[in-house]
């Protein structure tokens, strides 16, 4: 018999066992105090699982809000970066204070020499 390792599987196993104990209550009178205690503990397990689910849902909601706030903040920061560039000019070294790169011109590529034409034998068209 395999041993259950997931919390949900272990809870299900306990729930089935409690149901079997309850259905055979008459035959197992000497175990009644322990069965009642087990049912009490199971109730606490269910409450804890409910709290855990609530926190999980809350965590997911907080994560979604975080992503939304982060997106909004990044969009606003982009607008403000453009405003800073407009205020100081795109070539101002002051832009480096804001984490922006000033425009320092473009590196020119060396002019490429035209490729040497390959010598091809002349074809006779006669």
C-alpha positions as CSV (number, residue, x, y, z in Angstrom):
1,X,0.0,0.0,0.0
2,X,1.4,3.4,-1.0
3,X,1.8,6.1,1.6
4,X,0.1,9.4,0.8
5,X,2.5,12.3,0.7
6,X,0.4,15.3,-0.4
7,X,-1.6,17.3,2.2
8,X,-4.8,16.9,0.2
9,X,-4.3,13.2,0.0
10,X,-3.5,12.9,3.7
11,X,-6.6,15.0,4.6
12,X,-8.8,12.8,2.4
13,X,-7.4,9.6,4.0
14,X,-8.3,11.0,7.4
15,X,-11.7,12.0,6.3
16,X,-12.5,8.5,5.0
17,X,-11.2,7.0,8.2
18,X,-13.4,9.2,10.3
19,X,-16.4,8.3,8.2
20,X,-15.7,4.6,8.7
21,X,-15.3,5.1,12.5
22,X,-18.6,6.9,12.6
23,X,-20.4,4.3,10.7
24,X,-19.2,1.6,13.1
25,X,-19.7,3.6,16.2
26,X,-21.8,1.0,18.0
27,X,-19.2,-1.7,17.6
28,X,-16.4,0.7,18.7
29,X,-17.9,2.3,21.8
30,X,-14.6,1.9,23.7
31,X,-12.9,4.3,21.1
32,X,-15.6,7.0,21.3
33,X,-13.6,9.6,23.2
34,X,-10.6,9.2,20.8
35,X,-13.0,9.4,17.8
36,X,-14.5,12.6,19.1
37,X,-11.0,14.1,19.6
38,X,-10.0,13.0,16.1
39,X,-13.1,14.7,14.7
40,X,-12.2,17.9,16.6
41,X,-8.7,17.8,15.2
42,X,-10.1,17.3,11.7
43,X,-12.2,20.4,12.1
44,X,-9.1,22.3,13.0
45,X,-7.4,20.9,10.0
46,X,-10.3,22.1,7.8
47,X,-10.2,25.6,9.4
48,X,-6.4,25.8,8.8
49,X,-6.8,24.7,5.2
50,X,-9.5,27.4,4.7
51,X,-7.2,30.1,6.1
52,X,-4.4,28.8,3.9
53,X,-6.6,29.1,0.8
54,X,-7.6,32.6,1.8
55,X,-4.0,33.6,2.2
56,X,-3.2,32.0,-1.2
57,X,-5.9,34.0,-2.9
58,X,-4.8,37.1,-1.1
59,X,-1.2,36.5,-2.2
60,X,-2.3,36.1,-5.8
61,X,-4.3,39.3,-5.6
62,X,-1.4,41.1,-4.2
63,X,0.9,39.8,-6.9
64,X,-1.6,41.0,-9.6
65,X,-1.7,44.4,-8.0
66,X,2.1,44.6,-7.8
67,X,2.4,43.8,-11.5
68,X,-0.3,46.5,-12.3
69,X,1.4,49.1,-10.1
70,X,4.8,48.2,-11.6
71,X,3.6,48.6,-15.1
72,X,1.9,52.0,-14.4
73,X,5.1,53.2,-12.7
74,X,7.3,52.1,-15.5
75,X,5.1,53.9,-18.1
76,X,5.1,57.1,-16.0
77,X,8.9,56.9,-15.6
78,X,9.2,56.6,-19.4
79,X,7.2,59.8,-19.9
80,X,9.3,61.6,-17.2
81,X,12.5,60.4,-18.8
82,X,11.4,61.9,-22.1
83,X,10.5,65.1,-20.3
84,X,14.0,65.2,-18.7
85,X,15.6,64.8,-22.1
86,X,13.5,67.6,-23.5
87,X,14.4,69.9,-20.6
88,X,18.1,69.3,-20.6
89,X,18.5,68.4,-24.3
90,X,19.6,65.0,-25.7
91,X,23.3,65.9,-25.6
92,X,23.5,67.1,-22.0
93,X,25.8,65.2,-19.7
94,X,23.3,65.9,-16.9
95,X,21.2,63.0,-18.3
96,X,23.7,60.6,-16.8
97,X,22.5,61.7,-13.3
98,X,19.1,60.3,-14.2
99,X,20.5,57.0,-15.6
100,X,20.0,58.1,-19.2
101,X,22.6,58.1,-21.9
102,X,23.3,61.4,-23.5
103,X,23.5,61.4,-27.3
104,X,27.2,61.7,-28.2
105,X,26.9,61.1,-31.9
106,X,27.0,58.0,-34.0
107,X,30.2,56.1,-34.8
108,X,30.8,56.2,-38.5
109,X,31.7,53.0,-40.2
110,X,34.8,53.0,-42.3
111,X,33.8,53.4,-45.9
112,X,33.8,50.1,-47.5
113,X,35.9,49.6,-50.6
114,X,34.0,48.2,-53.5
115,X,34.7,44.6,-54.0
116,X,37.2,43.8,-56.6
117,X,35.5,42.6,-59.7
118,X,36.4,39.0,-60.5
119,X,38.1,38.5,-63.8
120,X,35.8,36.5,-65.9
121,X,36.8,35.2,-69.3
122,X,35.1,37.1,-72.1
123,X,32.6,35.1,-73.9
124,X,32.7,35.1,-77.7
125,X,29.3,36.0,-79.1
126,X,29.8,35.1,-82.6
